[in-house]
Amino acid sequence: MTQQIMCWDRLLSSKRLGLERYHDAHEHTRTDFQRDYDRLVFSAPFRRLQNKTQVFPLPGSIFVHNRLTHSLEVSCVGRSLGNNISAVLAEKYRHEKWAYKFNGVGAIVAAACLAHDLGNPPFGHSGERAIATYFSEGNGQHLQSQLNLNNDEWKDLTHFEGNANAFRLLTHKFEGRREGGFVMTYSTLASIVKYPYESTLAGKKGKLGFFTSERDEFIRIADELGMLRIPDTGVRYCRHPLVYLVEAADDICYQIMDIEDAHKLKILTTSDVEELFLNFFEGERRTKIQENLHLVTDANEQVAYLRSCVIGKLVDECSRIFVSLEEELLRGELKGCLIEQISETPRNAYEKCSKIAWAKIYKSSDVLDIELAGNRIITVLLDKLIDAVLNPGKAYSQLLLNKVPSQYEMQSEHTFTRIQAVLDYISGMTDVYALDLYRKINGMSLPAL
């Protein structure tokens, strides 16, 4: 039996979801993947990321990362990773007639990186947990039996996940919108799906790549690209290889930039950060960096220089690993992520940064405060909005639903669709909007008279 393997010729496709009949495979000056990138930059969901928490509360007297700045930085790193591996693979496959397709890899990864957090609700990852636990252990526990939701639908709710929600946001035909959602290319959409399986296969980690409502779209994309399907009790595929680059870019940025933010907020001292970042290097390279470090005296500039060196190191390491493990990636056999496969010195340094971040950043008082507040805000919004869509005849329900934009299917005849519409609305909110609506619902805020 011939071992199955994915092929770059199929994996790199500019076919667009919803516009398949107009597909043009010829090269253009501005590629379809660059159009994906531009379309995301100019979109309202992308702009809203500027008011969504990354880690630290927003706004503050000291500028730290929000979801927008994080996504832009991840995209820059992703483009570098994509360009690095495309240069090597284009040369390796130079005799193939489809080798030119590697020219688009940098743009595919950059666009996917821009979109990777689009589905995240307000208040960071605590917002995801607030929504999922609302159904699994909160006020929404009774809804499965009350509404007669099937197992797939219930798993989607109790395993609500930002990655799956990003795929929905990009592909779903909301009211008044065109078929195919954002009408992105198949390759860009596949590169966003970090967990290419449905919620019934999410397991203990609770991760999934698409909801029941977008299952058919994902299967269509995956089969067209030749992604390997894993025999299972549900829908599960091997990852598109470029997902590993998107994941690596995210891993590099959030870990390293959170350390820099912690320094600005004086959670970590300059010497703490210098030690953490210098640990990525050894020998002459470390000595050279230390010499350059003494050319500036501003502590923030020193940390910024070290951060740039570390990111450059990790980009080179992850690019090298991707190319060296290409065959495993194409067979869908790679376990774990690229950052776990890099050389021992930077890998150990990265793991030490992770431990420090967990102990001193993610458990800091300010971070926990925003999680507690965010959980309360989202829970109240879910209570009120779900009651409104289930009981639309109430006078209060009508008042509340009149505030919801018409693109959300709050009036659908299908109960699960109405519940999803509530999640679409809440997950699209900025931190500021969610807080404002919470205050108005609770009578804590009134318009100026």
NUZA-507112 format. One record per atom (N, C-alpha, C, O): x, y, z. Coordinates in steps of 0.2 Angstrom, whole numbers, plus 5000, padded with zeros to 4 digits. Layout:
N
XYZ;...
***
This chain:
449
500449945000;500050005000;500450065000;500950075004;500350114995;500750174995;500550225001;499950235002;501050245004;500950295009;500650355007;500950385002;500150385010;499850445008;500350505010;500650505015;500350555005;500750615006;500350675003;500150664997;500450735006;500150795003;500650824998;501250804998;500350854993;500750884988;500650964988;500150984988;501250994987;501251064987;500851094982;500551154982;500851064976;500451094970;499751104972;499451144970;499451054976;498751064978;498651104984;498151144985;499151094989;499151134995;499151214994;498851244998;499451234989;499551304987;499051324982;499151324976;498351344984;497851354979;497551424981;497451444986;497451464975;497151524976;496451524974;496151574974;496151464974;495351464973;495051494979;495251484985;494551534978;494151574983;493551534985;493151514981;493451534992;492751504995;492251554992;492251614994;491751524989;491151564987;491151594980;490751614977;491851594977;491951614970;492251564966;492651574962;492151494968;492551444964;492451444957;492851434953;491851464955;491651464947;492051524943;492051514937;492351564947;492751624944;493451614945;493851654943;493651554947;494351544949;494851554942;494651524937;495351594943;495851604938;496551584941;496751614945;496851534938;497451504941;498051544939;498651524941;498051594934;498551624932;498851674937;498551694941;499551684936;499851734940;499651804939;499551824933;499651844944;499451914943;499951954947;500351934951;500052024945;500552064949;500352064956;500752064960;499752074958;499452074965;499152004966;498551994963;499451964970;499251894970;498551894974;498451934978;498251834973;497651824977;497751824985;497351844989;498351794987;498551794994;498651864996;498551875002;498951904992;499051974995;498352014995;498252055000;497851994991;497252014992;496951994998;496552035002;497051935000;496851905007;497051955012;496651975017;497751965012;498052015017;497652075017;497552105023;497652115012;497352175011;496652175014;496352225017;496252125012;495552125014;495452125021;495052155024;495952085024;495852075032;496052145035;495752165040;496552175032;496752245035;496252295035;496152335040;495852295030;495352345029;494652325032;494152355031;494652265035;493952235038;493852265045;494252285049;493152275047;492952295053;493152245059;493352275064;493152175058;493352135063;494052145065;494252135071;494452155060;495152165061;495352235065;495652235070;494952285063;495052355067;494852345074;495052375079;494252305075;494052295082;494552265087;494552275093;495052235084;495552205088;495952255092;496252235097;495952315090;496352365094;496052375101;496352405105;495452355102;495152365108;494952295112;494452295115;495352245110;495252185113;495952165117;496452175115;495852145123;496452125128;496852075125;496652025122;497552085125;497952025123;498151995130;497951935131;498452025134;498651995141;498452045147;498052035151;498752105146;498652155151;498052205150;497852215144;497752225155;497152265154;497252325150;497752355149;496652345146;496652405142;496152455144;495552425146;496152515143;496852555142;497252565148;496952545153;497852585147;498252605153;498752655152;498752685146;499052685157;499552735156;500152715152;500452755149;500252655152;500852625148;500552585143;500152535144;500852595136;500552555131;500852485131;501452475130;500352445131;500552375130;500152345124;499752375121;500352285123;500052255117;499252235118;499052215123;498952255112;498252225112;498152175106;498752155103;497652155105;497552095099;497752125093;498052085088;497652185091;497852215085;498652215084;498852195079;498952245089;499652255088;499952185088;500452165085;499752135092;499952065092;499852035086;500352005083;499352045082;499152015076;499652035071;499852005066;499752105071;500252135066;500952105067;501252095062;501152105073;501852075074;501852005072;502351975069;501351965074;501351895072;501351885064;501751845061;501051935061;501051925053;501751945051;501951915046;502051995053;502752005051;503251945052;503551935047;503151915058;503551855059;503351805054;503851765052;502751795053;502451745049;502751745042;502951705038;502751815039;502951825033;503751805032;503951775027;504151825037;504851805037;504951725037;505351705033;504551695041;504551615041;504351595034;504651545031;503851615031;503551595025;504051605019;504151565015;504351665019;504851685014;505451645015;505751625010;505651625021;506251585022;506151515019;506651485015;505651485021;505551415018;505351415011;505551365007;505051465008;504851465001;505451464997;505551434991;505951504999;506651514995;506951444995;507251424989;506951405000;507251345000;506851294996;507151254992;506251294997;505751244993;505751254986;505651214982;505751324984;505651344977;506351314973;506251294968;506851314977;507451294974;507451214973;507651184968;507251184978;507151104979;506751084973;506851034970;506151114972;505651094967;505651134960;505251144957;506251164959;506351214953;506151184947;505951214942;506151114946;506051084939;505351064939;505051044933;504951074944;504151064944;503851124941;504051184942;503351114937;503051174933;502651214938;502451274937;502451184944;502151224949;502551264954;502351284959;503251254953;503651284958;503551364960;503751384965;503251394955;503151464955;502651484961;502651534964;502251434963;501751444968;502051454975;501751484979;502751434976;503051454982;503151524983;503251554989;503051564978;503151634979;502651664983;502651724986;502051634984;501451654988;501451634995;501051654999;501951594997;501951565004;501951625009;501651625014;502451665008;502551725013;501851765014;501651775020;501551775009;500851815009;500351775012;499951795016;500351705011;499851665014;499851655021;499451665025;500551645024;500651645031;500551715034;500251715040;500751765031;500551835034;499851845034;499651875040;499451825029;498751835030;498451795035;497951815039;498651735035;498351685041;498551715048;498151705052;499151735048;499351765055;498851825057;498751835063;498751865052;498251925053;497651905056;497351935060;497351845053;496651825055;496651775061;496151755063;497251755063;497251695068;496851715075;496551665078;496751775077;496451795083;495751835081;495451855086;495551835075;494951865074;494351845078;493851875079;494351775079;493751745082;493751755090;493251725093;494251785093;494351785100;493851835103;493751895100;493451815108;492951865111;493351915115;493951915116;493051965118;493352015123;493651985129;493451925131;494152015132;494451995138;494951935137;494951895142;495251935132;495751885131;495551815131;494951795130;495951765133;495751695133;495251685138;494851635138;495251725143;494651715148;493951725146;493551695148;493951765140;493251765137;493051705134;492451685134;493551665131;493351595128;493151555133;492651525133;493451555139;493251505144;492651525147;492251485149;492451595148;491851615150;491251585146;490751565149;491351595140;490851565135;490751495136;490151465137;491251455135;491251385136;490951355142;490551315142;491151385148;490951365154;490251385156;489951355160;490051435153;489351455154;488851395152;488351385155;489051365147;488651305145;488851245148;488351195150;489451235150;489651165153;489551165161;489351115164;489551225164;489451225172;489151285174;489051295180;488851335170;488551395172;487851395171;487451345171;487551455170;486851455169;486551425163;485951415162;486951405158;486751375152;486751305152;486551275147;486851275158;486851195158;486251165156;486251115153;485651195157;485051165156;484851165149;484351135147;485151205145;484951225138;484951155134;484551155129;485351115134;485451055130;484751015130;484451005125;484550995136;483850965136;483251005135;482750985132;483351065137;482751115136;482651125129;482051135127;483151135125;483151155118;483151095113;483151105107;483351035116;483350975112;483950985107;483850965101;484551005109;485151015105;485450945104;485450915109;485650935098;486050865097;486750875100;486950925102;487050815100;487750815103;488250855100;488650885104;488250855093;488750895090;488650975092;489151005093;488050995092;487851065093;488051085100;488351135102;487951035105;488051055112;488851055113;489051095117;489151005110;489951005110;490251075108;490751095110;489951105102;490151165100;490051215105;490551265105;489551215109;489451265114;489951265120;490151305122;489951195122;490351185128;491151185127;491551185132;491251185121;491951185119;492151255114;492551255110;491751305116;491851365112;492551385111;492951385116;492851395105;493551405104;493651465099;493351465094;494151505101;494251565096;494551545089;494351575085;494851485089;495151465082;494551445078;494551465072;494051405081;493551385077;493051445075;492751455070;493051495080;492651555078;492951595073;492551625069;493551595073;493851635067;493751605060;493551645056;493751535060;493551505054;492851525052;492651535046;492351525057;491651545056;491651615053;491251625049;491951655057;491951725055;492151745048;491851785044;492651705045;492851715039;492451675033;492551695027;492151625035;491751585030;491051585030;490651575025;490751605036;489951605036;489651665032;489951715032;489051645030;488651695026;488251725031;487651705032;488451785034;487951815039;487451855035;487551865029;486951875038;486351905035;486551965031;486952015033;486351965024;486552025020;487252025017;487452065013;487651975019;488251965016;488351915010;487851885009;488851915007;488951865001;489151795003;489351785008;489051754998;489151684999;489951675000;490351714997;490151635005;490851625006;491151675011;491751675013;490751715014;491051755020;491451815017;491351855013;492151805019;492651855017;492851835010;493251875007;492651775008;492851755001;493651745001;493951774996;493951715006;494651705006;494851645002;494451605000;495551645000;495751584997;495751525001;495851525007;495751464998;495751405001;496351395006;496351375011;496951415003;497551405007;497651445013;497851425018;497351505012;497451555018;496951525023;497151525029;496351505022;495851475026;496151415030;496051405036;496451375026;496651305029;497251325034;497351285038;497651375032;498251385036;498051415043;498451425047;497451435044;497151465050;496951405055;496951415061;496751355052;496451295056;496951255060;497251205057;497151275066;497651245070;497451175072;497851135073;496751165073;496551105076;496051075071;495451095071;496251035065;495751025060;495350965061;495350915058;494950975066;494450925068;493850955072;493851015074;493250915072;492650945075;492650945083;493050905086;492150975086;492150975093;492050905096;492250905102;491750865093;491650795096;492250755097;492350715101;492850785094;493450755095;493950795098;494550785098;493650845102;494050905105;494450875111;495050895112;494250825114;494650795120;494650835126;494250885127;495150825130;495150865137;495350935136;495150975140;495750945131;496051015129;495451065127;495551125127;494951035124;494351075122;494551115116;494151165114;494951095112;495151125106;494851095099;494751035099;494651145095;494351115089;494451175083;494651225085;494351155077;494551195071;493951225068;493951275064;493351195069;492751225066;492151195069;492151145072;491551235069;490951215072;490551175067;490651175061;490051145070;489551105065;489351145059;489251115054;489151205061;488851245055;489351255049;489151275044;490051255051;490551265045;490851195043;491351195040;490651145046;490951075044;490951065037;491551045034;490451075033;490451055026;490951105022;491351085018;491051165024;491451215021;492251185022;492651195018;492351165028;493051145030;493151085026;493751075023;492751035025;492850975022;492950995014;493450965011;492551035012;492651055005;493351085003;493751064999;493651125008;494251155007;494851105008;495251105004;494751065013;495251015015;495350965009;495950945007;494750945007;494850895001;495150924995;495450884991;494950984993;495151014987;495951024988;496251014983;496251034994;496951044995;497350984996;497950984996;496950924996;497250864997;497550855004;498050815005;497250885009;497450875016;497250805018;496650775016;497650765022;497550695023;496950685028;497050715034;496450655027;495950635032;496050575036;496350525033;496050585042;496150525047;495550485049;495050515051;495550425047;494950385049;494750385056;495250375061;494150405058;493950425065;493250415065;492850405060;492950425071;492250425072;491950495070;491350495069;492350545068;492050605066;492550635060;492850595057;492550705060;492950735054;493550755057;493550805062;494150725055;494750745057;495250745052;495250695048;495650795051;496150795046;496850805049;496950825054;497350795045;498050815047;498050885045;497750915040;498550925048;498550995047;498851015040;499250975037;498651075038;498951095032;499651115034;499751145040;500251105031;500851115033;501051185035;501351205040;500751235032;500851305034;500551325040;500751375043;500051285043;499851295050;500451305055;500451345060;500951255054;501451255058;501851325058;502151345064;501851355053;502251425053;501851475056;502051515060;501151475055;500751525059;500751515066;500851555070;500751445068;500851435075;501451455078;501551485084;502051445074;502651465077;502751535077;503051565082;502451575073;502451645073;502151675079;502351715083;501551645081;501151665087;501551645093;501551685098;501851585093;502251565099;502851605100;502951625106;503151625095;503751675096;503451745098;503751765103;502951765096;502751835097;502451845104;502651885108;501951805106;501651815112;502151795118;502051835123;502551755117;503051735123;503551795124;503651815129;503851815118;504351865119;504051935120;504351965124;503551945117;503252015118;502952025125;502952075127;502651975127;502351975134;502951985139;502852025144;503551965138;504051975143;504252055142;504352085147;504252075136;504452145135;503852195138;504052245142;503252175138;502752215141;502752215148;502652265152;502952155151;503052145158;503652195161;503552215166;504152205157;504652245159;504452315159;504552355163;504052335154;503752405154;503352415160;503252475162;502952365162;502552375168;502852365174;502552365180;503552355174;503952345180;503752275184;503952275190;503452235180;503352165183;504052125183;504152085188;504452135178;505152105178;505652165177;505452215174;506252155180;506752205180;507152195173;507052145170;507552255172;507952245166;508452195166;508552155161;508752175172;509252125173;508852055172;509152005169;508252055174;507851985173;507751975166;507851915164;507552025162;507452015155;508052005151;508151965147;508652035153;509252025150;509451955150;509751925146;509451935156;509651865158;509251815153;509451765150;508551825153;508051775150;508251775142;508251725139;508351835140;508451845132;509151825130;509251795125;509651835134;510351815133;510451745133;510851715130;510051705136;510051635137;509951595130;510051545129;509651635125;509551605119;510151595115;510151565110;510651625117;511351635113;511851605117;511851595123;512451585113;513051565116;513651575112;513551595106;514251575115;514851585111;514951655108;514751705112;515151665102;515351725099;514651775098;514751835099;514151735097;513551775095;513351805102;513051865102;513351775107;513151805114;513551865116;513351915118;514251855115;514751905116;514651965112;514652025115;514451955106;514352015101;513752055103;513652115103;513152015105;512552045107;512652085114;512452145115;513052065118;513252095125;513652165123;513552215127;514052155118;514452215117;513952275114;514052325116;513552255109;513052295106;512552325111;512352385111;512452285116;511952305122;512252365125;511852415128;512852375126;513152425130;513252495126;513452545128;513052485119;513052545115;512452595117;512552655115;511952565120;511452615122;511352605130;511452555133;511052655133;510952655140;510252655142;510052645148;509752675137;509052675139;508852595140;508952555135;508552585146;508352515147;507852485142;507952425140;507352525140;506852495136;507152485129;506952435126;507652525127;507952515120;508452455121;508452415116;508752435126;509152375127;508652315127;508852265123;508152315130;507652265130;507352255123;507352195120;507252305119;506952305112;507552275108;507352235103;508152295109;508652265105;508752185106;508752145101;508752165112;508752095114;508152055111;508252005109;507552085112;506952055109;507052045102;506851985099;507352095098;507352085091;507852025089;507751985084;508352025093;508851965092;508551905093;508651855089;508151895098;507851835100;507351815095;507351755093;506951855092;506451845087;506851815081;506651775078;507351855079;507751835073;508051765074;508051725069;508251745080;508551685081;507951625080;508051575077;507451645083;506851595083;506551585076;506351525074;506551635072;506351635065;506851585061;506551545058;507451595062;507951555059;507851485061;507951435057;507851475067;507751405070;507151365067;507151315065;506551405068;505951365065;505951355058;505651305056;506251405054;506251395047;506651335045;506551295041;507251325049;507651265048;507351205049;507351155045;506951205055;506651145057;506051125052;505951065050;505751175049;505151165045;505451125038;505151075036;505951155036;506251125030;506551055031;506451015027;506851045036;507150985038;506650925039;506750865038;506050945041;505550905043;504950905038;504350885039;505150925032;504550935027;504250875025;503650875024;504550815024;504250755023;503750735028;503250705026;503950745034;503550725040;502850765040;502350745041;502950835038;502450875038;501950855032;501350855033;502250835027;501750825021;501450755022;500950745019;501750715026;501350645028;500950655034;500550605036;500950715037;500450725043;500750695049;500350675053;501350685050;501650635055;501950685061;502150655066;502050745060;502450785065;501950795071;501450815070;502250775077;501850785083;502150845086;502750865086;501750885089;501950945093;502051005088;501751005082;502351055090;502451115086;503251125085;503651095087;503351175080;504051185078;504451205084;505051185084;504251245088;504651275093;504951225098;505451235101;504551165098;504851115102;505351075099;505751035102;505551085093;506051045089;506651085088;507151055085;506751145090;507251185089;507851165093;507851125097;508451195092;509051175095;509051185103;508651225105;509451145106;509351145114;509451205117;509051225122;509951255115;510051315119;509451355118;509151385124;509151375112;508551415112;507951385115;507551415117;507951315114;507351285117;507251295124;506751305127;507851285128;507851285135;507751355137;507351365142;507951405133;507851475135;507151495134;506851525138;506851465129;506151475128;505651445133;505251485136;505851385135;505451355141;505551395147;505051395151;506151425149;506251465155;505751525154;505551545159;505751555148;505351615147;504551595149;504251635152;504351535147;503751515148;503551505155;503051525157;504051475159;503951465166;503851535170;503451545174;504351585168;504251645171;503651685169;503351715174;503451675163;502851715161;502251685165;501751725167;502151625165;501651585169;501651615176;501051625179;502251615179;502251625187;502151705188;501851725193;502451745184;502451815186;502051865181;501851915183;501851835176;501351875171;500651855171;500251895173;500551795169;499851775168;499451765175;498851755175;499851765180;499551755187;499551825191;499451825197;499851875187;499851945191;499151965193;498651945189;499152015197;498452035200;498052075194;497452065194;498452115190;498052155185;497752105180;497152115178;498152055178;497852005173;497251965176;496751955173;497351945183;496751905186;496151945187;495551925186;496252015188;495752055189;495252065182;494652065183;495652075177;495252075170;494952015169;494352015166;495251955171;494851895169;494251885173;493751865171;494251905180;493651905184;493151945182;492551925181;493352015180;492852055177;492552035171;491952035170;492952015166;492751985160;492251935160;491751925157;492451885165;491951825166;491251855168;490751825165;491251895172;490651925175;490251955169;489651945168;490552005165;490252035160;489951995155;489351995153;490351945153;490151895147;489551855150;489051845146;489551835156;489051795159;488351825159;487851795157;488351895161;487751935161;487551945154;486951935153;487951955149;487751965142;487451905139;486951905136;487751845141;487451785139;486751775142;486351755138;486751785148;486051775151;485551815148;484951785146;485651875147;485151925144;484951905137;484451905135;485551895133;485351895126;485151825124;484651815120;485351775127;485051705126;484251705128;483851675124;484151735134;483451735136;483051775131;482451755129;483351825128;482951865123;482851835116;482251835114;483351795114;483251755108;482751695109;482451675104;482751665115;482251615116;481551635118;481051595117;481551695120;480851725122;480751795119;480751845122;480751795112;480751865108;480151905109;480151965108;479651875112;478951905112;478951955118;478551995119;479451945123;479451985129;479652065127;480052075122;479352105130;479552175129;480252195130;480552225126;480552165135;481252185136;481652145131;482152175129;481452085129;481852055123;481852095117;482452105114;481352125115;481352165109;481752225110;482152245105;481752265116;482252315117;482952295116;483352335113;483152235119;483852215119;484052195111;484552215109;483552155108;483752135101;483752195096;484052185091;483352245098;483452305093;484152335093;484252375088;484552325098;485252345098;485652305094;486252325092;485452245092;485952195089;485952215081;485352215078;486452215078;486552225071;486152175067;486152115069;485852195061;485452145057;485852085054;485552035052;486552085054;486852035051;486851975055;486951915053;486651975062;486651915066;485951885066;485451925066;485951825065;485351785064;484951775070;484751715072;484751825074;484351825080;483651795079;483351775084;483351805073;482651785071;482651715068;482051695066;483151685067;483151615064;482651565067;482451575073;482351525063;481851475065;482251415069;481951385072;482851415068;483251365071;483551385078;483951435078;483451355083;483651375090;484351375090;484651425093;484751325088;485451325088;485751385084;486251415087;485451405079;485751465075;485651525079;486051565079;485051535083;484951595087;485451595092;485751645094;485651535095;486151535101;486851555098;487251595101;486951525092;487651545088;487651625087;488151655087;487051645085;487051725083;487251765089;487551815089;487051745095;487151775102;487951775103;488251825104;488251715101;488951705102;489351745097;489851775098;489051755091;489351795086;489351865088;489951895087;488851885091;488751955093;489251975098;489652025098;489251935104;489651945109;490451935108;490851975110;490551885104;491351875102;491551925098;492151945098;491151965094;491352015090;491452085094;491752135091;491252085100;491252145104;491952165106;492452115107;492152225106;492752245110;492652245117;492152245120;493252255121;493152255128;492752315130;492352305135;492852375127;492452435129;491752425128;491352445132;491552395122;490852395120;490552345125;489952355127;490852285126;490552235131;490452265138;489852255141;490852305140;490852335147;490252395146;489852395151;490252425141;489752485140;489052445140;488552475143;488952395136;488252365136;488052335143;487552335145;488552305146;488452275153;488252325157;487752315161;488552385157;488252445162;487552465160;487152475165;487452465154;486752495152;486252435154;485652455156;486352375153;485952325155;485752325162;485252315164;486252345166;486252345173;486052415176;486052425182;485852455171;485652525174;486152565177;486052615181;486852545175;487352585178;487652645174;488052685176;487352645168;487552695163;486952715159;486552675156;486952785158;486352815154;486652865149;487152895151;486352875144;486552925139;486452995142;486053005146;486953035140;486853105142;486253135140;485953135135;485953175145;485253205144;485353275143;484853315142;
***
